[in-house]
Amino acid sequence: MKTDSQVTIPAQKHFTIVNFSFLDLTVFPTLHARDGEGEPFEYREVNELRTSGGRYSTDVRTNHYGERYSYATTSHELLFKSPSAEYRFNATKFGNQVTYSTHSPRAAIDTYYWIFDDFIASIGLAINTPSTPADRNKTDIGCELQINDQVIPYSPNDPLHPAPSKKVSQVVIADTDKFSFLSNVNLYFSGCDVYQDYPPGKIHKVERHGEGNPRVASEFYLTPDKNYPAGVTNLTIKDGFSESTAVVEFDHDVSNKQVTITIKSFTSRLCDIRDIWHYEENYPNAICIAL
């Protein structure tokens, strides 16, 4: 976790509210709180709060797959008023990104990095910030992550790897090797079939990666026998609002039993291939996408 006065995230990402001291707050404009453990999520309007954590946005939109998700549609100011103070945050929208900033005393933007120090999972609007880091860590953050199918809470003590000094857009693997995904938004597949062997021994076709939280997962292949089609296969990957697109080529050399994975194009902020280790678990040949 890093504390900033300004940070930029995708417009389709919700934020959490880190309400130190659990102040009684009045909120302008009305926020939408996302409830539920999975899709379809429910959204309720919030004008007052005295808790910390949660998943909030200023609007909700239906994506191209019929699912309702948090979304910032325009630039706006967020005002949190307690009986004794005001905390203001500006949200400046440009394209599919929003820059959150604040100059209010005892307010900040908490940036929640995950696995790598260039991968932003979410942010928190911090109110009435305490003076010591130890006190900050006692407050509910409200950011959730997903490892394969397990949803876990974010921890500021999670280890972070430095971002690769050189971005890798091509790797060569054996045709029995798996690949992985890491993303901060939902990803949807087209152009070819994708299979996942998870739980182990139960390989099945998947249409997407992610269920509303940043997710890392592995055991992906392009055929149900844990292999790849002969020759060249192109996988198109889009987010739910089609605000970014990546095309990944899988070139299967059957005679040499090798597959060359190449990122042919992308429009997201981050798109490369990484070998991920997280809490002693390996997610090899991971296609990392972050808006």
SERO-4910 file (N, C-alpha, C, O; in steps of 0.05 Angstrom, whole numbers):
BEGIN
 pado doro    nc1    nc2    nc3   cac1   cac2   cac3    cc1    cc2    cc3    oc1    oc2    oc3
  Met    A     17    -24      0      0      0      0     17     25      0     38     26     13
  Lys    A      9     45    -15     23     70    -16      3     93    -13    -19     91    -24
  Thr    A     10    113      1     -8    136      5      1    159    -13     24    167    -13
  Asp    A    -18    169    -28    -13    191    -47    -33    213    -44    -53    210    -30
  Ser    A    -28    235    -57    -48    256    -60    -63    254    -86    -83    268    -90
  Gln    A    -53    236   -104    -65    234   -131    -59    206   -142    -36    197   -139
  Val    A    -78    193   -155    -73    168   -168    -94    164   -190   -116    174   -188
  Thr    A    -87    150   -211   -104    145   -234   -112    116   -236    -94     98   -234
  Ile    A   -138    110   -239   -148     83   -242   -169     82   -264   -178    103   -273
  Pro    A   -177     58   -273   -198     56   -293   -224     67   -283   -230     65   -259
  Ala    A   -240     78   -301   -266     88   -294   -285     66   -284   -303     72   -269
  Gln    A   -279     41   -292   -297     19   -283   -288      6   -257   -299    -14   -249
  Lys    A   -268     18   -243   -260      8   -217   -274     22   -195   -276     47   -195
  His    A   -285      7   -176   -296     19   -152   -273     28   -133   -250     20   -137
  Phe    A   -280     42   -112   -261     50    -92   -272     43    -65   -296     38    -62
  Thr    A   -255     42    -45   -264     38    -18   -261     64     -2   -247     82    -11
  Ile    A   -275     67     20   -274     90     37   -261     82     63   -272     66     78
  Val    A   -238     93     69   -223     86     93   -230    108    114   -218    129    114
  Asn    A   -249    102    130   -260    121    149   -248    117    177   -258    103    194
  Phe    A   -224    130    181   -211    128    206   -228    141    228   -242    161    223
  Ser    A   -229    129    251   -244    138    274   -274    134    270   -290    141    288
  Phe    A   -282    122    247   -310    116    242   -328    140    247   -347    140    262
  Leu    A   -321    162    233   -336    187    235   -363    184    223   -368    168    205
  Asp    A   -382    199    234   -409    201    221   -406    221    198   -401    244    202
  Leu    A   -409    211    173   -404    226    149   -429    229    132   -444    210    129
  Thr    A   -433    253    122   -452    258    101   -438    259     75   -416    272     73
  Val    A   -448    246     54   -434    243     29   -449    257      6   -473    254      3
  Phe    A   -434    272    -10   -445    285    -34   -425    280    -57   -401    283    -53
  Pro    A   -434    272    -81   -462    264    -87   -468    236    -76   -451    224    -63
  Thr    A   -492    227    -81   -499    200    -73   -481    179    -85   -474    180   -109
  Leu    A   -472    160    -68   -455    139    -77   -471    113    -81   -492    110    -69
  His    A   -459     95    -96   -471     68   -100   -453     48    -87   -430     45    -95
  Ala    A   -463     34    -67   -447     13    -53   -453    -14    -65   -477    -22    -68
  Arg    A   -432    -28    -73   -436    -55    -84   -437    -76    -62   -419    -77    -45
  Asp    A   -459    -92    -62   -463   -112    -42   -464   -140    -56   -470   -142    -80
  Gly    A   -458   -160    -40   -460   -188    -51   -433   -200    -55   -413   -186    -58
  Glu    A   -433   -226    -54   -408   -241    -57   -401   -248    -86   -378   -255    -92
  Gly    A   -420   -245   -104   -415   -251   -132   -438   -241   -149   -457   -229   -139
  Glu    A   -435   -244   -175   -455   -234   -194   -481   -250   -191   -480   -274   -185
  Pro    A   -503   -237   -195   -506   -208   -200   -504   -192   -174   -517   -198   -154
  Phe    A   -486   -172   -174   -483   -155   -151   -507   -136   -147   -521   -129   -167
  Glu    A   -512   -129   -123   -533   -109   -117   -520    -83   -110   -498    -82    -98
  Tyr    A   -534    -61   -116   -523    -34   -111   -544    -18    -95   -567    -17   -103
  Arg    A   -535     -6    -74   -554     11    -58   -543     39    -56   -518     43    -56
  Glu    A   -560     58    -54   -552     86    -53   -543     93    -25   -556     85     -5
  Val    A   -522    109    -22   -511    117      4   -507    147      4   -494    158    -13
  Asn    A   -519    159     25   -516    188     29   -502    193     56   -492    215     61
  Glu    A   -502    173     74   -490    176    100   -475    150    106   -483    128     97
  Leu    A   -453    152    121   -439    127    129   -423    133    154   -415    156    160
  Arg    A   -419    112    169   -402    114    193   -384     89    196   -372     84    217
  Thr    A   -382     74    174   -365     50    174   -341     56    157   -338     77    145
  Ser    A   -323     36    156   -299     37    139   -299     13    121   -309     -8    128
  Gly    A   -288     16     97   -287     -6     78   -308     -2     57   -316     20     50
  Gly    A   -318    -25     46   -339    -24     26   -328    -19     -2   -304    -14     -6
  Arg    A   -346    -21    -22   -339    -17    -50   -359      3    -62   -383     -3    -63
  Tyr    A   -349     26    -70   -366     48    -77   -359     59   -105   -337     56   -115
  Ser    A   -379     72   -117   -375     86   -142   -397    108   -144   -416    107   -129
  Thr    A   -393    127   -162   -412    148   -165   -434    141   -185   -455    154   -187
  Asp    A   -431    119   -199   -451    110   -218   -448     80   -223   -429     68   -214
  Val    A   -468     69   -236   -468     40   -243   -476     38   -272   -496     51   -281
  Arg    A   -462     22   -288   -469     17   -316   -471    -13   -321   -459    -29   -308
  Thr    A   -486    -19   -342   -488    -46   -352   -468    -50   -374   -468    -35   -393
  Asn    A   -450    -70   -371   -430    -74   -391   -441    -89   -415   -465    -95   -416
  His    A   -424    -96   -434   -432   -108   -459   -442   -137   -456   -451   -150   -474
  Tyr    A   -439   -148   -431   -447   -175   -426   -471   -176   -407   -477   -198   -396
  Gly    A   -484   -154   -403   -508   -153   -387   -504   -152   -357   -523   -156   -342
  Glu    A   -479   -146   -349   -473   -146   -320   -470   -117   -311   -459   -101   -325
  Arg    A   -481   -112   -287   -480    -85   -276   -455    -81   -259   -449    -97   -241
  Tyr    A   -440    -60   -265   -415    -55   -251   -411    -26   -245   -423     -8   -258
  Ser    A   -395    -20   -224   -388      7   -217   -376     21   -241   -362      9   -258
  Tyr    A   -381     48   -243   -370     63   -265   -371     93   -258   -390    103   -246
  Ala    A   -350    107   -265   -349    136   -262   -354    148   -290   -337    146   -307
  Thr    A   -377    160   -293   -385    169   -320   -375    197   -327   -371    203   -350
  Thr    A   -371    213   -306   -362    241   -311   -342    249   -289   -339    236   -269
  Ser    A   -329    272   -294   -313    284   -273   -332    295   -251   -354    303   -256
  His    A   -322    294   -226   -339    303   -204   -322    309   -179   -299    301   -178
  Glu    A   -334    321   -160   -322    325   -133   -337    308   -113   -362    307   -113
  Leu    A   -322    295    -96   -334    280    -74   -330    295    -48   -308    303    -42
  Leu    A   -352    299    -33   -350    314     -8   -360    297     15   -382    286     14
  Phe    A   -343    293     35   -350    279     59   -350    299     82   -330    311     88
  Lys    A   -373    302     95   -375    322    117   -380    308    143   -399    292    146
  Ser    A   -363    314    163   -368    305    190   -378    329    206   -377    351    195
  Pro    A   -386    326    231   -395    349    247   -374    370    250   -380    393    256
  Ser    A   -348    363    246   -327    382    252   -308    388    229   -291    405    231
  Ala    A   -311    374    206   -292    378    184   -305    369    157   -325    356    157
  Glu    A   -292    378    136   -299    370    109   -275    357     95   -252    366    100
  Tyr    A   -280    337     79   -259    323     64   -268    322     35   -288    311     29
  Arg    A   -252    334     17   -259    336    -11   -239    320    -28   -215    321    -24
  Phe    A   -251    306    -47   -235    291    -67   -245    298    -95   -269    299   -100
  Asn    A   -226    304   -112   -233    309   -140   -229    284   -157   -209    270   -154
  Ala    A   -247    279   -175   -245    256   -194   -247    268   -222   -268    278   -231
  Thr    A   -224    268   -236   -222    279   -263   -221    257   -283   -202    241   -284
  Lys    A   -242    255   -300   -244    234   -319   -233    242   -346   -238    264   -356
  Phe    A   -217    224   -358   -207    228   -385   -206    201   -398   -191    183   -390
  Gly    A   -221    198   -420   -223    172   -433   -235    151   -414   -255    156   -402
  Asn    A   -221    129   -412   -231    108   -394   -216    108   -367   -217     88   -352
  Gln    A   -203    130   -360   -188    132   -335   -199    155   -318   -212    174   -328
  Val    A   -195    153   -292   -203    174   -273   -179    179   -255   -168    161   -243
  Thr    A   -172    204   -251   -152    212   -232   -165    223   -207   -179    242   -208
  Tyr    A   -160    209   -185   -171    218   -159   -149    233   -145   -125    225   -144
  Ser    A   -156    256   -133   -137    273   -118   -150    287    -95   -175    289    -94
  Thr    A   -134    296    -76   -145    311    -54   -124    330    -43   -100    324    -43
  His    A   -133    353    -33   -115    371    -19   -126    378      8   -117    396     22
  Ser    A   -146    363     17   -158    367     43   -139    358     65   -126    337     62
  Pro    A   -137    373     87   -121    363    110   -131    337    120   -155    332    122
  Arg    A   -113    319    127   -119    293    139   -137    276    120   -154    261    129
  Ala    A   -132    280     94   -144    263     73   -122    254     54   -102    268     51
  Ala    A   -126    230     42   -106    220     24   -118    199      6   -141    190     11
  Ile    A   -103    191    -14   -111    168    -31    -92    145    -24    -68    147    -27
  Asp    A   -104    123    -15    -88     99    -11    -89     81    -36   -110     75    -46
  Thr    A    -66     75    -46    -64     59    -70    -56     30    -62    -36     26    -49
  Tyr    A    -73     11    -71    -69    -17    -63    -56    -32    -86    -69    -41   -105
  Tyr    A    -29    -36    -84    -15    -51   -104    -16    -81    -97    -18    -88    -73
  Trp    A    -16    -98   -117    -18   -127   -112      2   -142   -130      4   -137   -154
  Ile    A     17   -159   -117     37   -177   -130     61   -161   -141     84   -168   -135
  Phe    A     55   -141   -158     77   -124   -169     72    -95   -161     49    -87   -157
  Asp    A     94    -80   -160     92    -52   -151     83    -33   -174     83     -9   -170
  Asp    A     76    -45   -197     64    -28   -218     35    -37   -225     23    -28   -244
  Phe    A     24    -56   -208     -2    -67   -213    -21    -57   -191    -20    -66   -168
  Ile    A    -39    -38   -199    -58    -26   -180    -83    -43   -179    -97    -45   -199
  Ala    A    -89    -54   -156   -114    -70   -153   -138    -51   -148   -159    -56   -159
  Ser    A   -134    -31   -131   -156    -13   -124   -145     11   -109   -120     12   -104
  Ile    A   -163     29   -100   -154     52    -84   -174     55    -61   -196     45    -62
  Gly    A   -165     71    -41   -183     78    -19   -182    108    -15   -160    121    -16
  Leu    A   -205    120    -11   -206    149     -3   -204    150     27   -223    142     41
  Ala    A   -181    159     37   -175    158     65   -184    185     79   -177    206     69
  Ile    A   -199    182    101   -210    206    114   -202    206    143   -202    185    157
  Asn    A   -194    229    153   -185    233    181   -161    215    187   -161    199    206
  Thr    A   -141    216    169   -118    198    170   -103    201    196    -97    224    205
  Pro    A    -95    179    210    -79    181    234    -50    186    227    -42    186    204
  Ser    A    -35    192    248     -7    201    243     12    178    241     34    181    232
  Thr    A      5    154    251     24    131    251     14    109    232    -10    103    231
  Pro    A     33     96    218     26     74    200     12     51    214     -6     39    203
  Ala    A     20     46    239      8     24    254    -22     28    258    -38      9    255
  Asp    A    -30     53    263    -58     59    266    -73     56    240    -97     49    240
  Arg    A    -60     62    218    -73     60    192    -80     31    186   -101     26    174
  Asn    A    -62     13    193    -66    -15    187    -88    -28    203    -96    -51    198
  Lys    A    -99    -14    224   -120    -26    240   -148    -22    228   -167    -33    238
  Thr    A   -149     -6    207   -175      1    195   -182    -18    172   -164    -25    157
  Asp    A   -207    -25    170   -216    -43    149   -212    -29    122   -220     -7    117
  Ile    A   -198    -43    104   -192    -32     78   -215    -36     58   -222    -17     44
  Gly    A   -226    -60     57   -249    -64     40   -242    -73     12   -261    -78     -4
  Cys    A   -217    -75      5   -209    -84    -22   -208   -115    -22   -196   -127     -4
  Glu    A   -220   -127    -42   -220   -156    -45   -205   -164    -70   -205   -150    -90
  Leu    A   -193   -188    -68   -177   -199    -90   -186   -228    -95   -200   -240    -78
  Gln    A   -178   -239   -118   -187   -266   -124   -163   -282   -134   -149   -274   -152
  Ile    A   -158   -305   -121   -138   -324   -129   -152   -349   -139   -164   -363   -123
  Asn    A   -150   -355   -165   -167   -375   -177   -196   -369   -170   -207   -349   -179
  Asp    A   -210   -387   -155   -238   -382   -148   -241   -371   -120   -264   -367   -111
  Gln    A   -220   -366   -105   -222   -358    -77   -219   -328    -75   -200   -316    -84
  Val    A   -239   -315    -62   -239   -287    -57   -226   -282    -29   -234   -295    -10
  Ile    A   -206   -264    -28   -191   -259     -4   -190   -229      1   -192   -214    -18
  Pro    A   -187   -220     26   -184   -192     31   -156   -183     25   -137   -198     28
  Tyr    A   -153   -158     17   -127   -146     12   -113   -142     39   -126   -135     59
  Ser    A    -87   -147     39    -71   -141     63    -48   -122     55    -34   -128     36
  Pro    A    -44   -101     70    -21    -83     64      6    -96     69     26    -85     62
  Asn    A      5   -119     82     30   -134     88     38   -154     66     58   -168     69
  Asp    A     21   -157     46     27   -175     24     54   -167     11     58   -143      6
  Pro    A     70   -187      4     96   -180     -9     91   -170    -37     73   -179    -51
  Leu    A    108   -151    -46    107   -140    -73    133   -146    -88    155   -142    -77
  His    A    131   -154   -113    154   -157   -130    158   -131   -146    139   -118   -153
  Pro    A    183   -124   -151    187   -101   -169    178   -107   -197    179   -130   -206
  Ala    A    168    -87   -210    159    -90   -238    182    -98   -255    205    -89   -251
  Pro    A    178   -115   -275    200   -123   -292    213    -99   -305    199    -81   -315
  Ser    A    240    -99   -306    254    -76   -319    250    -76   -349    252    -55   -361
  Lys    A    245   -100   -360    239   -102   -389    213   -116   -393    209   -138   -383
  Lys    A    195   -104   -408    169   -116   -413    173   -139   -434    185   -135   -455
  Val    A    162   -162   -427    164   -186   -444    137   -189   -459    116   -190   -447
  Ser    A    139   -190   -486    115   -194   -502    114   -220   -516     95   -226   -531
  Gln    A    135   -237   -512    135   -263   -526    150   -283   -509    172   -277   -498
  Val    A    139   -307   -507    152   -329   -493    148   -355   -509    129   -357   -524
  Val    A    166   -374   -506    164   -400   -519    161   -421   -497    177   -422   -479
  Ile    A    140   -437   -500    134   -457   -479    131   -484   -493    126   -486   -517
  Ala    A    133   -505   -477    126   -532   -486     96   -534   -491     80   -520   -477
  Asp    A     87   -550   -510     58   -550   -516     42   -565   -495     17   -568   -498
  Thr    A     55   -574   -474     40   -585   -451     39   -566   -428     27   -572   -407
  Asp    A     52   -543   -431     53   -523   -410     28   -507   -408     14   -503   -429
  Lys    A     21   -497   -385     -2   -480   -381      6   -451   -383     30   -444   -383
  Phe    A    -14   -434   -385     -9   -405   -383    -29   -394   -362    -46   -408   -352
  Ser    A    -26   -368   -355    -40   -356   -333    -50   -329   -340    -43   -318   -362
  Phe    A    -66   -317   -322    -76   -290   -326    -73   -275   -299    -77   -286   -278
  Leu    A    -67   -249   -302    -69   -230   -279    -82   -205   -290    -72   -194   -310
  Ser    A   -104   -196   -278   -117   -172   -288   -130   -157   -265   -137   -169   -244
  Asn    A   -134   -131   -269   -148   -115   -249   -177   -109   -256   -191    -96   -241
  Val    A   -186   -119   -279   -214   -118   -288   -222   -145   -300   -205   -161   -305
  Asn    A   -248   -149   -304   -257   -173   -317   -246   -174   -346   -245   -153   -359
  Leu    A   -239   -198   -355   -231   -202   -383   -249   -222   -396   -258   -241   -384
  Tyr    A   -256   -217   -421   -274   -234   -436   -260   -243   -462   -247   -227   -475
  Phe    A   -264   -269   -469   -248   -281   -490   -265   -285   -516   -289   -290   -514
  Ser    A   -252   -282   -538   -264   -288   -564   -242   -296   -584   -219   -292   -578
  Gly    A   -250   -307   -606   -231   -315   -627   -223   -344   -625   -215   -356   -646
  Cys    A   -223   -356   -602   -217   -384   -598   -227   -393   -571   -235   -377   -555
  Asp    A   -227   -419   -567   -236   -430   -542   -213   -429   -521   -189   -432   -529
  Val    A   -220   -425   -496   -201   -425   -474   -211   -445   -453   -234   -445   -447
  Tyr    A   -193   -461   -443   -200   -481   -423   -183   -477   -398   -160   -468   -399
  Gln    A   -195   -484   -375   -180   -482   -350   -183   -509   -335   -205   -519   -332
  Asp    A   -161   -519   -325   -161   -544   -310   -161   -537   -280   -142   -541   -266
  Tyr    A   -184   -526   -272   -187   -519   -244   -217   -521   -236   -234   -510   -250
  Pro    A   -224   -535   -214   -205   -550   -197   -190   -572   -213   -199   -581   -233
  Pro    A   -166   -579   -203   -150   -598   -218   -165   -623   -226   -179   -635   -209
  Gly    A   -162   -631   -251   -176   -655   -260   -204   -650   -271   -217   -668   -280
  Lys    A   -212   -624   -271   -239   -617   -280   -237   -595   -301   -246   -573   -297
  Ile    A   -224   -602   -323   -219   -582   -344   -246   -574   -357   -262   -591   -363
  His    A   -250   -548   -362   -275   -539   -373   -269   -513   -389   -250   -499   -384
  Lys    A   -288   -508   -407   -285   -484   -424   -293   -459   -407   -312   -460   -392
  Val    A   -278   -437   -411   -284   -413   -396   -287   -390   -417   -273   -390   -437
  Glu    A   -305   -372   -411   -310   -349   -429   -297   -324   -419   -296   -304   -434
  Arg    A   -286   -324   -394   -277   -300   -382   -257   -305   -360   -253   -328   -352
  His    A   -245   -284   -351   -227   -285   -327   -234   -262   -309   -235   -239   -318
  Gly    A   -241   -267   -284   -249   -246   -265   -278   -245   -260   -295   -250   -278
  Glu    A   -285   -239   -235   -313   -238   -227   -318   -214   -209   -330   -215   -188
  Gly    A   -307   -191   -218   -312   -166   -204   -290   -157   -186   -292   -135   -174
  Asn    A   -269   -173   -184   -245   -166   -167   -220   -171   -183   -220   -188   -201
  Pro    A   -198   -158   -177   -172   -165   -189   -167   -195   -184   -172   -205   -162
  Arg    A   -157   -209   -205   -154   -238   -202   -129   -248   -215   -120   -238   -236
  Val    A   -117   -268   -202    -95   -283   -214   -104   -312   -215   -116   -322   -196
  Ala    A    -99   -326   -237   -107   -354   -240    -89   -367   -261    -77   -354   -277
  Ser    A    -88   -393   -259    -71   -408   -278    -85   -433   -288   -110   -435   -285
  Glu    A    -70   -451   -300    -80   -476   -311    -98   -471   -336   -118   -484   -339
  Phe    A    -89   -452   -353   -104   -447   -378    -90   -460   -402    -66   -462   -403
  Tyr    A   -107   -470   -420    -99   -482   -446   -119   -474   -467   -138   -460   -462
  Leu    A   -113   -482   -492   -132   -476   -514   -146   -500   -525   -163   -497   -543
  Thr    A   -141   -523   -514   -156   -548   -522   -163   -563   -497   -150   -561   -476
  Pro    A   -184   -579   -498   -194   -594   -474   -175   -616   -465   -178   -627   -444
  Asp    A   -155   -623   -482   -135   -643   -474   -110   -630   -463    -88   -642   -463
  Lys    A   -112   -605   -454    -90   -590   -442    -67   -586   -462    -44   -593   -456
  Asn    A    -74   -576   -485    -55   -571   -506    -64   -546   -522    -78   -529   -512
  Tyr    A    -55   -545   -547    -60   -521   -564    -65   -530   -592    -54   -550   -601
  Pro    A    -83   -516   -607    -87   -523   -635    -62   -520   -652    -45   -503   -646
  Ala    A    -59   -537   -672    -36   -535   -690    -36   -509   -705    -58   -499   -712
  Gly    A    -13   -498   -710    -11   -473   -725    -17   -448   -708    -13   -448   -684
  Val    A    -26   -427   -722    -30   -402   -709    -59   -398   -700    -78   -403   -715
  Thr    A    -63   -391   -674    -89   -385   -663    -88   -358   -649    -69   -352   -635
  Asn    A   -108   -341   -655   -108   -314   -643   -131   -313   -622   -154   -320   -627
  Leu    A   -123   -304   -598   -142   -300   -576   -146   -270   -572   -127   -255   -568
  Thr    A   -171   -260   -574   -177   -232   -569   -188   -229   -541   -206   -244   -533
  Ile    A   -178   -210   -527   -185   -206   -499   -195   -177   -496   -181   -158   -503
  Lys    A   -219   -174   -485   -231   -148   -480   -241   -146   -451   -247   -166   -439
  Asp    A   -241   -121   -441   -255   -117   -416   -285   -115   -421   -294   -115   -444
  Gly    A   -301   -114   -399   -330   -115   -402   -342    -92   -417   -364    -94   -428
  Phe    A   -328    -69   -417   -339    -45   -431   -325    -40   -457   -329    -19   -470
  Ser    A   -308    -59   -466   -293    -57   -491   -277    -31   -492   -275    -19   -513
  Glu    A   -265    -24   -470   -248      0   -469   -219     -7   -474   -203     11   -477
  Ser    A   -213    -33   -475   -186    -41   -482   -188    -68   -495   -205    -85   -489
  Thr    A   -169    -73   -513   -168    -98   -528   -139   -107   -530   -121    -92   -536
  Ala    A   -135   -133   -526   -109   -145   -531   -113   -169   -549   -132   -184   -547
  Val    A    -94   -173   -568    -94   -196   -585    -69   -212   -579    -47   -202   -582
  Val    A    -73   -237   -572    -50   -254   -565    -49   -278   -584    -69   -292   -588
  Glu    A    -26   -282   -596    -23   -303   -616     -9   -327   -603     10   -325   -589
  Phe    A    -20   -351   -609     -9   -376   -600     -1   -392   -626    -18   -400   -641
  Asp    A     25   -395   -630     36   -408   -654     47   -435   -645     69   -437   -634
  His    A     32   -456   -651     39   -483   -642     55   -498   -664     44   -505   -685
  Asp    A     80   -502   -659     98   -517   -676     96   -546   -667    110   -555   -648
  Val    A     79   -562   -681     73   -589   -672     98   -607   -674    103   -623   -656
  Ser    A    115   -603   -694    138   -620   -697    158   -617   -674    171   -636   -666
  Asn    A    161   -592   -664    179   -587   -642    165   -587   -615    178   -584   -594
  Lys    A    139   -591   -615    123   -591   -590    127   -566   -574    131   -567   -550
  Gln    A    127   -543   -588    130   -517   -575    108   -498   -584     97   -500   -606
  Val    A    102   -479   -566     82   -459   -571     95   -432   -566    106   -427   -544
  Thr    A     94   -414   -586    104   -387   -582     80   -369   -576     62   -366   -593
  Ile    A     80   -357   -552     58   -338   -544     68   -310   -549     89   -302   -538
  Thr    A     53   -294   -565     61   -267   -571     38   -248   -568     16   -253   -578
  Ile    A     43   -227   -553     23   -205   -552     26   -188   -577     46   -174   -580
  Lys    A      7   -190   -595      8   -177   -621      1   -148   -619     12   -131   -633
  Ser    A    -19   -141   -602    -27   -114   -598    -43   -111   -572    -53   -131   -562
  Phe    A    -43    -86   -561    -59    -81   -537    -64    -51   -535    -49    -35   -545
  Thr    A    -86    -44   -521    -93    -16   -517    -95    -10   -487   -103     13   -480
  Ser    A    -90    -29   -470    -91    -24   -441    -66    -10   -431    -46     -9   -445
  Arg    A    -67      0   -406    -43     13   -395    -20     -7   -392      3      0   -397
  Leu    A    -26    -31   -384     -6    -51   -380    -14    -77   -394    -37    -86   -391
  Cys    A      5    -89   -409      0   -115   -421     27   -128   -428     40   -119   -446
  Asp    A     34   -148   -413     59   -162   -418     56   -190   -407     35   -198   -396
  Ile    A     78   -206   -409     77   -234   -400     98   -236   -377    121   -228   -380
  Arg    A     89   -248   -355    106   -249   -331    104   -278   -319     84   -292   -322
  Asp    A    125   -285   -305    125   -309   -289    120   -300   -260    136   -286   -248
  Ile    A     98   -308   -249     88   -298   -223     92   -319   -201     85   -342   -204
  Trp    A    104   -310   -180    104   -326   -155     90   -309   -133     97   -286   -129
  His    A     71   -321   -121     56   -307   -100     50   -327    -77     35   -346    -81
  Tyr    A     62   -322    -54     59   -340    -31     65   -369    -39     50   -387    -33
  Glu    A     88   -372    -52     99   -398    -59     83   -413    -81     88   -436    -87
  Glu    A     63   -400    -92     48   -411   -114     58   -398   -140     62   -374   -141
  Asn    A     61   -415   -161     71   -405   -187     48   -402   -207     31   -420   -210
  Tyr    A     48   -380   -221     29   -374   -242     46   -368   -267     51   -344   -272
  Pro    A     54   -388   -281     74   -384   -303     61   -373   -328     37   -376   -333
  Asn    A     77   -360   -345     69   -350   -370     43   -333   -368     24   -337   -383
  Ala    A     43   -315   -348     19   -300   -342     16   -276   -361     34   -260   -363
  Ile    A     -7   -275   -374    -14   -251   -390    -25   -231   -370    -48   -234   -360
  Cys    A    -10   -210   -365    -18   -189   -345    -30   -166   -360    -18   -154   -378
  Ile    A    -55   -159   -352    -69   -137   -364    -80   -119   -342    -94   -129   -324
  Ala    A    -74    -94   -344    -85    -74   -325    -93    -49   -341    -77    -39   -356
  Leu    A   -117    -40   -336   -127    -15   -348   -116      8   -333   -122     31   -340
***
